[in-house]
């Protein structure tokens, strides 16, 4: 139970790191596009810094766009629930968004002026919506562990960016802590499984990957 509580605490502390992009802009124009199709984050904390010592004015926005055959459609300003967007305030600003359905995001500077115009930003998001990532699916296999620790085995379709989880195929083994396996690495068509407390060779292990 203590391990579970620690795990949930770590997940909560890192929740807004699920969708993060940063940048610095020194002139009017758009920043790089952020692909939100698979992460599907719906809540965002957008922090931008435009100090008054080098900036005299700014108009800046966080924008979203739908997907159009793998590329962004038309971007528009997102609606914040705590501040204006676009925003013209100088200094250190925090703008919050929720219910975002955009599959692409970017920062747009409409205008910026000053002795050395510069604005830096950090955008963090999390997924709290039933909206599912597009073109994704779970694939699962039951693997017979050979006794080699760690062990790399074939899992067709996975890539280095796949999210993989593992558990004991036997509920009894899982409950009695006979199983303490974890995914140590994932690469193209292969998964590496490691054990801190290995069972005997021949144990059945479930591995599921989010493609």
N, C-alpha and C positions, 0 to 999 in steps of 0.2 A: 504493500500500500504506500509506503514511504517513497519508493521509486516512482510510482505512478504520480504522486503529488508533485514530486520534483519535476517530472516530465511535463506535467500540465503547467507548472509555473514557468518553465523555460519556454513552452509554446506561447503562453500569454505574453511574456516579455518580448518575444520576437515577432509577435503577430503583425505589427506594422512594417516589418521588413520583408513581407512576401512580395511586394511590388515596389522596388526602389529605383529611382533614377535621379541623377544629379547633373549639374552643369553650371557654366558661367557664360553670360552673354554680355557683350560690350557695345552692341548696336541694335537697332530695331531689326526684328526678324524672328524666325522660329528656331527653337532648339531642336535637338534630335527627337525622332519619334520613339515612343515607348510602346512595345507590343504587349497588350494586355489580353490577348485572345486566349491564352492557355492558363495564365494565372487568374484571370477573371476577378480581379480585385474590385470591390464596390465602394470601399471607404478609403479616403485619402487625407493625409496631413501634408499640406504644402507649405514649406517654409522658404521664404526668400529674404535676402539681405541686400539692401541698396542703401548704403550709408550716405548721410547728408554731407559728409566732408568732400566727397568726390562726385556726388550726384545732386543735381538741382531739381530734377523732375523725372517721373517714370510713369508709364502705364503698361501693366503687365498682366497676363492672364494664364490660367491653366485651362487647356482646351481638350476636348475629346472628339473622336470621330468613329463612325462605324467601320466595319471591314468591307472592303470592296475587292473580292477575289484575291485576297492575300496582301493587299495594300490599303493604306488609309483612304477612307472616303473624305467627305468635306468636314473640316474641323470647325467647331463652334465653341464658344465659351461655356464652361461648366457653371452650374449654379451652386454657390456656396451657402451654407446655413449659418455662418458666423461673421462673414465679411463680404465686401464688394469683390466681384470678379467680372471684368478686369478691375485691378486695384491700382491706385495711384499714390499709396502711402510710402514714404521713405522709412528707412530703418530696418528693424528685424520684424518681419510680419509672419503670422501663422494663419493660414486660410484652410478651412475644413470643408470636406465634401462627403456626402453619403448618397447611397442609391445610384451610384455611377454605373451605367450600362455600356459605356464606350469601350470598344475593343482596341483602340489606339489613343494615346495621350501625348501631349507635348506642351511645352511652355512657349508662349508667344509674347514678345516685347513689342508693343505697338509704338512706343516712343520712349526715348531715354536721352537725357541731356546732363551736362555737367563738365567739370574740369577734366575728369578721367572716368567717363561713364562705365559702370560695371555693376552687374547684379548676379549674385550666386544663388542657387536654389537647391533644395533637397525635397524630393517627393517620396513619401512612404505610403504604401497601401496595404490593405488586408481584405480577404475574401470572407464576407459574412452573409452571402446571398446564396439562394438555391440555384442561381444561374451557373451552369456547368461549363467548363472549358470546351471549346469547339474541337471537333475532329480528334477526340481522345477516347480511350477505352481501357478498361482493366483487362489484363491477361494474367492467368494464374497457372502455376504448375505445382505438382507434388514431386519433390526431388528426394531420391534415396541417397542419403549421405554416405560417402565411401569410407569415412574415417580420417581422411586427410584434412588438416586444419592449418590454414584456411583452404577452401576448395573452390575452384572456378569451374562453372558448368555452363552449358549452352542454354540460352533463352532467346529464341528467335524473335526479332522485332524490337528488342530493347536498345536504347542508345545511352550515351553518357548523361543525357538530360532526363532520363526516365526516373520517376519516383518509385522505389521498390520497398516493399515491406515483407517481413517474414514472421512465421509463427510455427509452433509444433503442430504437426498433423494430428497428434494424439492430445486430446483435451486433458487427460490425466497427466501426461508429461508436462504440459504447459502449466498446470496448477501446482505441480510439485517441484517446479523450478529445475526439472531435469533439463529442460530446454532453456538455453540462454544464448541463442544465436542472433546474429545481426548481419546486415548487408554491409560489407566493408568497401565494396566498389562496384560500379556498373559501367560497362563499356559496350561497344557495338556487338549485339548478339551474345553477350556473356554477362554473368553475374558472379561475384565472388562472395561466398558465405563464410563467416568466421564464427567460432564458438568460444565463449569465455568459460563455459562449463559444459564441455561436449558430451553428448550421449554416446552410446555404442554405435559402431558402424552399422549401417542398414536402417537407421532411424529415418522416419519420413518427415520431411520438412516442407511446409507450404511457403511458396514465394509468389507474391503478386506484384505486378508492375503496372504503373499508370503510363500508357504509351502516349 
